[in-house]
Amino acid sequence: MDMKPLLEALGGGAGLVLSGVLVVVLVLIVWAFWQGRSVEFWPPRIGAQPGHPEAADDEAAPRESDPTSEALPVGARPDRVFDTRDALGFYQAIAPNYDQRNSVNLLATHMEVITRIEAIRAAKAGLRVLDLGGGTGQNVATYFFNDCNIRWTYVDFCPGMADQLQQHLAGRPLYNRLRVHVEDISRIHLRVAPKSHDVILLNLVLSSMPQLPDFARIATLLAPGGTLIISDINPLYTSAHPLYQARAGDGTQVAMRTHMVQPLEVVTRAREAGLQLSDMTQIGSADISYSFVAVFESAARQRRKAQVRKDEESSTW
Ligand SMILES: C[S@@+](CC[C@H](N)C(=O)[O-])C[C@H]1O[C@@H](n2cnc3c(N)ncnc32)[C@H](O)[C@@H]1O
């Protein structure tokens, strides 16, 4: 760019004007860094302040280490960021692509949950599972596709996710014993009878809810001796990776700001609902583990297990 005509027009004041502009630019850069904003020199851009809604785009930049994120092209930002209050809209948008997520940790979490269900099934024929926020059913419900002894009650408020589940299981033995409720978890006690299920799953669901559901209500759906299995993202992991990114069915990039789930709060709420923690496992080997799986049992089941242990001990004497 030829600056000569401009300098000539400004005459003797050119140096003064240029110094003034330089000072303003420097002040802006210092102010931006002080506020924690990102600064890009070309093309010139100052990012939004962290925590401000507009900053979501900046925070949503792809993180290779985030297994809940689909690998995005470098520099890609989501076209839309959802809140957990609109989780239904988020999941409806991503339902066709939900199963394309490439996450080792997600699979490990599902495997841990499957192991727990299998252990319970081994001791109880005709197991009745209530899968709250069941998603596409991959990998947990689909693991039991050939099982003629399990009855599966599926609940999810997102029709797109329920469609995916039905496509996965249609024609398989489990499909004959599958009941699908496209319903909010907070209303499921109106559709499912009390004490009707041996296992209740809340598998990676709580972090998609604005607040924890009513555990006391959920506990009423457990049959005597039943088990509640909860898995969710480790809060430290959520804090490091607050945005769950995915590609929507229309090809746009979307994200949801997830809710941090504190395992201690989950344990407290479950205890208030009359359920005792029987086991908790962490998943993931990185510095910050990815998820936790917590198993809760009704007081009756804990009493029965204690009695069995006591009987075994006395028979060894
Ligand atoms: C992260 S996905 C987990 C799906 C599945 N459980 C899994 O482990 O892959 C969360 C699911 O919970 C559902 N969900 C979230 N809040 C819900 C609510 N209040 N009522 C019913 N379903 C809900 C979403 O639609 C979504 O399918």
PDBQT file of the ligand as one rigid body, heavy atoms in Angstrom, charges set to zero:
ROOT
HETATM    1  C1  LIG A 401     -25.368 -38.360  26.156  1.00  0.00    +0.000 C 
HETATM    2  S1  LIG A 401     -26.861 -39.120  25.674  1.00  0.00    +0.000 S 
HETATM    3  C2  LIG A 401     -26.640 -40.714  26.434  1.00  0.00    +0.000 C 
HETATM    4  C3  LIG A 401     -27.417 -41.773  25.713  1.00  0.00    +0.000 C 
HETATM    5  C4  LIG A 401     -27.181 -43.180  26.225  1.00  0.00    +0.000 C 
HETATM    6  N1  LIG A 401     -27.676 -43.349  27.571  1.00  0.00    +0.000 N 
HETATM    7  C5  LIG A 401     -25.714 -43.526  26.129  1.00  0.00    +0.000 C 
HETATM    8  O1  LIG A 401     -25.116 -43.850  27.158  1.00  0.00    +0.000 OA
HETATM    9  O2  LIG A 401     -25.166 -43.495  25.013  1.00  0.00    +0.000 OA
HETATM   10  C6  LIG A 401     -28.106 -38.387  26.721  1.00  0.00    +0.000 C 
HETATM   11  C7  LIG A 401     -29.510 -38.805  26.333  1.00  0.00    +0.000 C 
HETATM   12  O3  LIG A 401     -30.382 -38.376  27.367  1.00  0.00    +0.000 OA
HETATM   13  C8  LIG A 401     -31.558 -37.870  26.793  1.00  0.00    +0.000 C 
HETATM   14  N2  LIG A 401     -32.159 -36.942  27.766  1.00  0.00    +0.000 N 
HETATM   15  C9  LIG A 401     -31.589 -35.852  28.315  1.00  0.00    +0.000 A 
HETATM   16  N3  LIG A 401     -32.440 -35.262  29.169  1.00  0.00    +0.000 NA
HETATM   17  C10 LIG A 401     -33.572 -35.998  29.175  1.00  0.00    +0.000 A 
HETATM   18  C11 LIG A 401     -34.811 -35.897  29.864  1.00  0.00    +0.000 A 
HETATM   19  N4  LIG A 401     -35.057 -34.895  30.727  1.00  0.00    +0.000 N 
HETATM   20  N5  LIG A 401     -35.759 -36.814  29.618  1.00  0.00    +0.000 NA
HETATM   21  C12 LIG A 401     -35.520 -37.823  28.745  1.00  0.00    +0.000 A 
HETATM   22  N6  LIG A 401     -34.371 -37.977  28.059  1.00  0.00    +0.000 NA
HETATM   23  C13 LIG A 401     -33.392 -37.072  28.279  1.00  0.00    +0.000 A 
HETATM   24  C14 LIG A 401     -31.093 -37.220  25.499  1.00  0.00    +0.000 C 
HETATM   25  O4  LIG A 401     -32.133 -37.075  24.556  1.00  0.00    +0.000 OA
HETATM   26  C15 LIG A 401     -30.001 -38.186  25.046  1.00  0.00    +0.000 C 
HETATM   27  O5  LIG A 401     -30.527 -39.179  24.206  1.00  0.00    +0.000 OA
ENDROOT
TORSDOF 0
